[in-house]
Amino acid sequence: MFNKDQLPESFRREFVQEVIFPLAAVLLITWCAASFSLLWTAKHNNSEAIVQQENIIKTAFSQSMTEHLRQLHSLANWPPFGQYLQQPNFDRRWLDDNVGRWLYEMFGHQEIFIVDPTGQIVISWQNGQRVDNQHWHRFEEALAPWLLRQDRSHGGHSVQGTADFAQVDGRATVVAISDIGRVENNSGFRLIGVKYLDDGFLNALAQHSLINGLHYIGERPAPAEQVRFHLISRLGLSAGYFAWRPEQPGSQMMNTLMPLIGTVLLVTTLVCMVMMYRLWRLRLRLAQSMLRLGASEAQAQHLAFHDVLTGLPNRALIDERLIQALARASRNRTQAALLLLDLDRFKNINDTYGHHAGDDLIIEVSHRLSTLLRDIDTVGRIGGDEFVIVMEEIQDISEVNALCQGIIDALAEPFTLLGSETWIGVSIGIAVAPQDGLDRQELMRKADIALYEAKNEGRAQYRHFARAMDESVQTRQQIAADLRQALQQKQGLEVWYQPLMDVDGERILGFEALLRWQHAQRGFIAPSEFIPIAEETGLILQIGEWVLREACRVSLRWPTLTIAINVSPLQFRAVGFVQRFKEIVQMEGADPRNLELEITEGVLIEDEREARAIIIALREAGFRIALDDFGTGYSSLNYLSNFPVDKIKIDRSFTQSLGVAENSTAIVESVVQLGHAMGLTVTAEGVETHGQMSALAEAGCNQLQGYLFSQAVPSDQIALMLEKRKAG
């Protein structure tokens, strides 16, 4: 046997030269190649991961900026907004509700400003609350480059607004500036919306895109083991840096494989297999990450074009479908129709059953609508209770009428909410291309006008757009504008008074306050023409309070007489109505016991429980309550038993029918007996002849009112009227 000391020296040398050196060289080359490959792969994967994450951040910021500007445009292009700012003395509370609070609650705009044509701040909001305009100084210098650029662009043809990133007080923000009003009727005002790219936004982005620890660092260098992304505005200005702890799939791979290096040097095949396995695992993880990212992008795309509650197309997708439908209609010489749907009584159901039940109702409505449409038609939801339908390839207009009637019938069927049945209705406005136009906005405008007519004519019906409707809407808009100006300037509007007489027609018991309007150009405008417009525009609230003040002053001059004031249903349902009336009467120093509030059955139909509570509160405050136009509703007897009123006023239609219509006298006598049986005063309106007066006196009426005694007169003629008659 030989030991190693006995081996010849040449054997050792040859062994070293022929085996160990080549093997060492092979092992060294393998180690260097493996090490180089491993280090390069780790660094490359880390770099790729950082680039991908940086692209995700860029895309998210870009989408946020685009969405921010779109949100601002949606309000800035709202016609009533621009028109409202043109008024000499606009109500800032209206702006609070419809601009500051709405943009904050709906879209999360944290800083909002309105700038007038001279560049001065009109109003400012922070987190939905109005703040002092000095708050603007924090933003003025930071936003100056964009404001100056937009000012210069107004000299030529430019877009309505801009959006960009900016740094304000060391915080990164996305800023949108939009002209208020559409291009053709720009108001000169600008709306500025600022949203901070703060922790809430960054946390959502980090969670959504699998980015670890994304945060804002301003102009500071990135912390250890973190990378940073430089956010630069379109003007080349720095908005600061964002840092995050990047994914390092390569480093993870290297740390995993390090313990295996020794085994790799001894067993190359096993090392290769492990490498292949680890690489496969790495690629699998990367593929899974990419699939998750793709799924998230697909979901975001779906949400961008579909209503969250119903899954129906939203306004953006409907606009696109409508544009396509109009293009096909023009190309193929066919017809397309746009249907705007507005649910009737939805607000009452929402208030009665709650918002969750209202959501269930909206979902069920969407299901019913979807079952009525053809495959080529589109139904979408564009608002709370507003739906839109795009019909294509219409051969005959009867197809549109049949669908509309089918929708009305389907939605007239009862809905089950919280275990009980309830009913709604629907009003539909229709515009048809090409006869009503081929422009999307024009067609939408005309369908909206037709919808207004459908609702104005009694709801639960459909109306096609007609040219006369457009003219009618323009006339009503002009009357509304003139009415607003007349109310502000107190010119043309007057309160006149018609006497309430005893049954003998001799003694004046009180007066009813009636509104009159002498228009400077149109002359006398009947209340039946401008009161509905005042209710639609909300002016009836201001008008009602002004009439009450005037009536209080008349009551103070003649405290022995009762002054009756008509209350609009809109006033009656307004928040704080009772308290407001009490405050006005107290400020004027009048006695509420000398005031009588006349309400119609319409205010009782909407919500009986709330109406009863309001009436009780008014009577406890001292007001007398009269049920006006009694007999014209469909539940009058029920209201007399359920609501504590003091008086009923027989509608003029019954008075006019005395001696003309069969059984008219018997009907009036029955109403009077019913009122007396319940301890109520009974007044008859519209008395124009002595025969009517005699019949009403024999029937037992307590008071009479009508042209037989006097038309309504200005307040300065009341004294003369009282002198001619024996006042009560």
Long-range contacts (C-beta under 8 A, 24 or more apart in sequence): 27-265, 30-264, 30-265, 30-268, 31-261, 31-264, 31-265, 34-261, 34-264, 34-271, 38-253, 38-254, 38-257, 39-254, 41-250, 41-253, 42-248, 42-250, 42-251, 42-253, 42-254, 43-250, 44-250, 45-248, 45-249, 45-250, 45-253, 45-282, 46-246, 46-248, 46-249, 46-250, 46-251, 49-246, 49-247, 49-248, 49-249, 49-250, 50-227, 50-246, 53-209, 53-211, 53-244, 53-246, 53-247, 54-229, 56-209, 56-211, 56-293, 57-205, 57-209, 57-211, 57-214, 57-229, 57-242, 58-229, 60-205, 60-208, 60-209, 61-165, 61-174, 61-197, 61-231, 64-174, 64-195, 64-197, 64-201, 65-163, 65-164, 65-165, 65-174, 65-176, 66-163, 68-107, 68-109, 68-163, 68-174, 68-176, 68-193, 68-195, 69-161, 69-162, 69-163, 69-176, 69-178, 71-103, 71-106, 71-107, 71-109, 71-176, 71-193, 72-103, 72-109, 72-161, 72-163, 72-176, 72-177, 72-178, 72-191, 72-193, 73-160, 73-161, 73-178, 75-99, 75-102, 75-103, 75-191, 76-160, 76-161, 76-178, 76-179, 76-180, 76-181, 76-191, 77-160, 77-181, 77-182, 79-181, 79-182, 81-180, 81-181, 82-180, 82-181, 82-182, 82-185, 82-186, 82-187, 82-189, 83-187, 85-114, 85-122, 85-180, 85-187, 85-189, 86-187, 87-484, 88-488, 89-488, 92-123, 92-130, 95-123, 96-125, 96-130, 99-123, 99-125, 99-191, 100-125, 100-128, 100-129, 100-130, 101-125, 101-128, 101-129, 103-128, 103-193, 104-128, 108-195, 109-193, 109-194, 109-195, 110-194, 110-195, 110-196, 111-135, 111-139, 111-173, 111-192, 111-193, 111-194, 111-195, 111-196, 112-191, 112-192, 112-193, 112-194, 113-139, 113-191, 113-192, 113-194, 114-180, 114-189, 114-190, 114-191, 114-192, 115-147, 115-189, 115-190, 115-191, 115-192, 116-188, 116-189, 117-187, 117-188, 117-189, 119-147, 119-151, 122-189, 138-168, 138-169, 139-168, 139-192, 139-194, 142-166, 142-167, 142-168, 142-169, 143-168, 143-175, 143-177, 143-192, 145-235, 145-237, 146-175, 146-177, 146-235, 147-177, 149-235, 150-177, 150-190, 160-186, 161-190, 164-233, 164-234, 164-235, 165-197, 165-231, 165-232, 165-233, 165-239, 166-233, 166-237, 166-239, 167-218, 167-237, 167-238, 167-239, 167-240, 168-194, 170-218, 170-240, 171-196, 171-197, 171-198, 171-216, 172-196, 172-197, 172-216, 172-231, 172-239, 172-240, 172-242, 173-197, 173-239, 197-231, 202-242, 206-244, 208-296, 209-293, 209-296, 210-247, 210-289, 210-292, 210-293, 211-244, 212-244, 212-245, 212-246, 212-247, 213-243, 213-244, 213-245, 214-242, 214-243, 214-244, 215-242, 215-243, 215-244, 216-240, 216-241, 216-242, 216-243, 217-241, 217-242, 217-243, 249-282, 249-285, 249-286, 253-278, 253-279, 253-282, 307-380, 307-381, 309-359, 309-362, 309-363, 309-381, 310-362, 310-363, 310-366, 310-381, 311-366, 312-366, 312-370, 312-379, 312-380, 312-381, 312-387, 313-378, 313-379, 313-380, 313-381, 314-380, 314-381, 314-382, 315-380, 315-382, 317-380, 318-378, 318-380, 318-382, 318-388, 318-390, 319-440, 321-378, 321-380, 321-390, 322-390, 322-440, 322-443, 322-444, 323-440, 325-378, 325-390, 325-392, 325-433, 326-433, 326-438, 326-439, 326-440, 326-443, 328-392, 329-392, 329-433, 329-434, 329-438, 330-433, 330-434, 330-438, 332-393, 334-392, 334-393, 334-394, 334-395, 335-393, 335-394, 335-395, 335-397, 335-432, 335-433, 335-434, 335-435, 336-390, 336-391, 336-392, 336-393, 336-394, 336-432, 336-433, 337-389, 337-390, 337-391, 337-394, 337-400, 337-430, 337-431, 337-432, 337-433, 338-388, 338-389, 338-390, 338-391, 338-430, 338-431, 338-432, 338-433, 338-443, 338-444, 338-447, 339-388, 339-389, 339-390, 339-391, 339-400, 339-403, 339-404, 339-428, 339-429, 339-430, 339-447, 339-462, 340-386, 340-387, 340-388, 340-428, 340-429, 340-430, 340-444, 340-447, 340-448, 340-450, 340-451, 341-369, 341-386, 341-387, 341-388, 341-389, 341-407, 341-426, 341-427, 341-428, 341-451, 342-385, 342-386, 342-426, 342-427, 342-428, 342-451, 342-455, 343-385, 343-386, 343-411, 343-424, 343-425, 343-426, 344-424, 344-425, 344-426, 344-427, 344-455, 344-459, 344-460, 345-423, 345-424, 345-425, 346-384, 346-385, 346-424, 347-385, 348-606, 348-607, 349-417, 349-422, 349-424, 351-607, 352-607, 353-417, 353-418, 353-422, 357-417, 357-418, 360-417, 361-415, 361-417, 361-422, 361-424, 364-415, 365-411, 365-424, 368-410, 368-411, 369-407, 369-410, 372-403, 372-406, 372-407, 372-410, 373-403, 394-432, 397-432, 397-464, 400-430, 400-432, 401-462, 404-428, 404-430, 404-462, 405-462, 408-460, 408-461, 408-462, 412-460, 425-459, 425-460, 426-460, 427-451, 427-454, 427-455, 427-459, 427-460, 427-461, 427-462, 428-454, 428-461, 428-462, 428-463, 429-453, 429-454, 429-462, 429-463, 429-465, 430-462, 430-463, 430-464, 430-465, 431-464, 431-465, 432-464, 432-465, 436-465, 446-470, 449-473, 476-533, 476-536, 479-525, 479-529, 479-530, 479-533, 480-533, 480-534, 480-536, 480-537, 480-539, 482-519, 483-517, 483-530, 483-533, 483-534, 483-537, 483-539, 484-537, 484-539, 486-517, 486-519, 487-539, 487-542, 487-543, 487-546, 491-520, 492-517, 492-518, 492-519, 492-520, 493-517, 493-543, 493-546, 494-518, 494-714, 495-547, 495-550, 495-551, 495-715, 496-712, 496-713, 496-714, 496-715, 497-554, 497-563, 497-712, 497-713, 497-714, 497-715, 497-718, 498-705, 498-710, 498-711, 498-712, 498-713, 499-705, 499-709, 499-710, 499-721, 500-562, 500-564, 500-683, 500-703, 500-704, 500-705, 501-703, 501-704, 501-705, 501-709, 502-702, 502-703, 502-704, 502-728, 503-693, 503-696, 503-697, 503-701, 503-702, 503-703, 503-704, 504-697, 505-693, 505-704, 505-708, 505-709, 506-725, 506-726, 507-725, 507-726, 507-727, 507-728, 508-561, 508-721, 508-722, 508-725, 508-726, 508-727, 508-728, 509-561, 509-562, 509-703, 509-728, 510-561, 510-562, 510-563, 510-564, 510-596, 510-728, 511-554, 511-561, 511-562, 511-563, 511-564, 511-718, 512-563, 512-564, 512-565, 512-566, 512-598, 512-705, 512-712, 513-547, 513-550, 513-551, 513-554, 513-563, 513-564, 513-565, 513-566, 514-566, 514-712, 515-543, 515-547, 516-712, 531-568, 534-568, 535-568, 535-569, 535-570, 538-570, 540-568, 540-570, 540-571, 541-570, 541-571, 541-574, 544-568, 544-571, 545-580, 545-584, 548-581, 548-584, 548-585, 548-595, 549-584, 549-588, 550-715, 551-595, 552-584, 552-585, 552-588, 552-589, 552-590, 552-595, 553-588, 553-590, 553-715, 554-715, 554-718, 555-590, 555-591, 555-594, 555-595, 556-588, 556-589, 556-590, 557-718, 558-718, 558-722, 558-727, 559-591, 559-594, 560-727, 560-728, 561-594, 561-727, 561-728, 562-594, 562-595, 562-596, 562-624, 563-594, 563-595, 563-596, 564-595, 564-596, 564-597, 564-598, 564-626, 565-595, 565-596, 565-597, 565-598, 566-598, 566-628, 567-597, 567-598, 567-599, 567-603, 569-599, 569-600, 569-602, 569-603, 569-606, 572-599, 572-603, 572-611, 572-614, 573-603, 573-606, 573-607, 573-610, 577-614, 578-614, 578-617, 578-618, 578-621, 581-618, 581-621, 581-623, 582-621, 591-622, 592-621, 592-622, 592-623, 593-622, 593-623, 593-624, 595-622, 595-623, 595-624, 596-623, 596-624, 596-625, 596-626, 596-646, 596-647, 597-623, 597-624, 597-625, 597-626, 598-626, 598-627, 598-628, 598-649, 599-625, 599-626, 599-627, 599-628, 600-627, 600-628, 600-629, 600-633, 601-627, 601-629, 601-630, 601-632, 601-633, 601-635, 601-636, 601-639, 602-633, 604-639, 604-643, 605-633, 605-635, 608-642, 611-643, 612-642, 612-643, 612-644, 615-643, 615-644, 615-645, 616-644, 619-644, 619-646, 626-683, 630-671, 631-667, 631-671, 637-674, 640-674, 640-675, 640-678, 640-680, 641-678, 645-680, 646-680, 646-681, 647-680, 647-681, 647-682, 647-683, 648-675, 648-680, 648-681, 648-682, 648-683, 649-683, 649-684, 649-685, 649-705, 650-682, 650-683, 650-684, 650-685, 650-701, 651-685, 651-686, 652-685, 652-686, 652-706, 653-686, 654-684, 655-684, 655-685, 655-686, 655-687, 655-688, 655-692, 655-696, 655-706, 656-686, 656-688, 656-692, 658-691, 658-692, 658-695, 658-696, 659-691, 659-692, 659-695, 665-695, 665-699, 668-695, 668-696, 668-699, 669-699, 669-700, 672-699, 672-700, 672-701, 673-700, 676-700
